[in-house]
Amino acid sequence: MSARHDDVLLPVNRGFIAFTFVAAFVLNVLPWGRFWPVPDFIAIVVVYWALYQPRRVGIGVAFAFGILMDVHAGALLGQHALAYSLLAYGAISLHRRLPWFGPLGRMLHLLPLFLIAQACSLITRLAVGDAFPGPAYFLPSFVATLFWPIVERLLVAPQKRAVERDETRPL
């Protein structure tokens, strides 16, 4: 896990999970421009919660947000839903193994997941007649993998609060 093994984590709040999905959706719909490969933030959040909370966030949640992204992007209905469902399935299948690796090991395990999801989306687009966008199409998967340690630290932070509130403690 992103926390040390001796850290005691509080249970995750369902509202926080919902907030992270809404924030990821907002980040996905912002007009970023084409000069930098911006990662798919919903894919990152789906992978994180499917890894660390597989009973709360699974394939159904990933599919629902995929349909939402399909509607927003005007893409072929089910394109993102299929990719996010594959991501959730892959993350759930790795959820017992991945916490034992260090940050680099986790990144190396997750890169193929992000690449497979993007390849699935690309194959769907190619099947309906779109042109191949070039190898730069896969750069967001590498960027998402590079952001992974930061994402882990940000999303586990609310669970690291002190169980008993101490008024003399500065944090």
Summary of the structure (lengths in Angstrom):
residues: 171
radius of gyration: 17.0
end to end distance: 23.1
largest distance: 64.3
contacts: 480
relative contact order: 0.16
helix: 66%
strand: 0%
